[in-house]
Every structure is written in C-alpha cells, then in structure tokens.
C-alpha cells in the first residue's frame, strides 16, 4: 500500500509539473496559445484555389483540406476607396498603371464619378466572418473574408443584399465596386414601386440591361475577365445607362427607365466551390458640367481626379475629368482657375498639407502640358483644414478627399 501511495504521488507531481504554468505565464496565456495553435493547424490545412480551377479544388478535397476559392492571381483592381483618397496601391506604377491620363485604353474612357458620396465601404471596420453592418441582408450565405490585404464580401450561395439610402437616387448617379463572379451572374436593381430595372453582369454571356422582362442588347462577355476580380462601374444619367469593366465601356443604353428608388438590390449566383466576391463600394450622386457649376457658384468639387498612394502622380482613371477641364479652358479663354487640393484628417496633418499642395500643383502641371497658359492657373493645398463634411464616416472622409476648381 505504501508503495502504491508513493507511485501515485509521483504521478500526481509529474502531472502538476506538466500543467503548472511557466513563470510569468497565466492560465489565460495558455488558453490563448492553445487557440492560436488550433487556428494555425486549420490554416495549414487550407488551400487557396483560383476560381474555376477544378483540379485544385478536387485535389484539396481528396486530401481532406479546406478549400479557399479566390480570384486568379494578380487580378485585384484598384479599390474605389483608395482611388478616391488618391491611394490606389503601395507599389510603384507598372504596366497599365504607368499610363498617363489620356493614354492607351483610357483615351476613350468616359466614366466620371458623382461628386457627392452617398455610400462607401471597404469592410475594413467589420470583423472577418461577419456580414457588413452597412448593408442590409436579404438572403443567402455571405461573410467577409480577407485576401491580399483587402476585405471582400463572399457569397457562398445564391444571395441577396441591399444598399439602403436615406433618399431616392438622384437623376445622375454612379456606382463602383470590385467584383468576381466565376459562374452565373450578378443583377443590380435600383428599386422603386413602378419598374423592374436590372443591370446585368453575366459571366459567360453579356453585360447589359433588362427592364420589365425585356432585354436591351448589351455587350458579349469579355472572356479575359472570367474568374478574375475586376472593377465594375455604372453611370446613369436620366434614361441613359452605361456599364463598364475596368477601363472598358461594355454597355451603352440610351433609353432605359429612370428607376430611382431608395434601395439598390444585389442578387448574385454563388456556391461553396464558386463563390462570388464584392469589395470597395462607392455610390455617388450629381455631376453637373463643370462650367455650369462654376458659373452658378464660382467653385466646383471634382471627385474624378485620382492619385497614387502618398504621391502626386495622377492616375489614368482621371482622364474624363481632366479632359473636361482642358476643354472648358479652351472654350472660355477668359476663364482663370485656382486648383485646390484637400484631404481627410487621417494621418499626419503636416504630411496631408504637403501632399495636398503637391497634388494641386500636379493638376496645374498636367493642364499646362495640354497647351493652357500657366498664367491662367494657380494651385493651393489646404490639407484637412477645410472639410466639406465631418470626418467621422467613410462617406464623409471620401467627400473630403477632393480637388476643387475655383473661379478667379
């Protein structure tokens, strides 16, 4: 019996030695470490497979690994939230991104974003695995995922969600978002009580417009975009509707119904093997001709001039707005302009001030390169000192990141 007690005591002491926390390590620390190890084991078992890569998906499943379906590599577009801030990417411009406004395919690009942001979200304030708080859930299986430094809403089944607005859409509005639909289609409906209007991004078929069951001819799907992430854009002005993918206009409908409700419904096809993904939404209203706005108020806000991150290099997406400014100055020889650069209040105040000055000067430099007399132009950077709206919402910060034209 004594021998048994000694053996039993030795076992208990050994167990206590194993379970006793190391010096400075609490029970909470051990629990956290165990959880991290568990997550690490799950991550080790996960495999990224590109959309449409059935071999990768089937192989991962046969090995008992979790499949994480992502868009094809190197297809992440520049996010609207970053573009509006003038921060499309941390790396230097290469390839198509190195083009100047008016060069390459951008020479025929005519998309001009609305100047008043109504809704903007890149989901960076939400938790991964949640549904975005800024959207209204309708149906389906959706969650936020993180991929290549950005966050996206992933639809793992046929799904519906809505953007809810405080008031009906304006006569002119623009909508931009990142999109990958590997199979099936996305339909967008600006809802009102009278019309069923659908804007269609149909993988493998077409980009187009439907109204009350009648299809208006759009453009055949560009095969190069299948299974990839791209930038989708909508520009509506009265009955005129245009749809874009990246730098290409693929649908041009002059006689659509002017549905202008206070909800925009998104309905997308998705599945576990072929999930759809959305990101970086930007919905904006308004957009008078620049000269009309200047004549009326003496100044006009432009949201269509984009810059690289932390740089004064103007991006090619700025082509339509810059082209209109140059044309306006050519048409009105007596017009003189002050170009103002503005930022939000994120980051260092001195850096924002300096950057706003450099960007305003870059706009002046570009305009003079198009043949406009430099004596008719001046530039000024104001940093975050003159906000158009409070900086406490994503929409407010986007409206504050702007270039303004002031009549002198």
Buried (B, 14 or more C-beta within 10 A) or exposed (E): EEEEEEEEEEEEEEEEEEEEEEEEEEEEEEEEEEEEEEEEEEEEEEBEBBBBBEEBBEBBBEEEBEBBBBBBEEBBBBBBBBBBBBBBBEEEBEEEBEBBBBEBBBEEBEBBBBBBBBBBBBBEEBEEEEBBEBBBEEEBBBBBBEBEEBBBBBBBBBBBBBBEBEEEBBEBBBBBBBBBBBBBBBBBBBBBEEBBBBBBBBBEEBBBBBBEEEEBEBBEBEEEBBBBBBBBBBBBBEEBBBBBBBBBBBBBBEEBBBBBBBBBBBBBBBBEBBBBBBBBBBBBBBBBEBBEBBBEEEBBBBBBBBBBBEBBBBBBBBBBBBBBBBEBBEEEEEBBBBBBBBBBBEEEEEEBBBBBBBBBBBBBBBBBEBEBEEEBBBBBBBBBEEBBBEBEBBBBBBBBBBBBBBBE
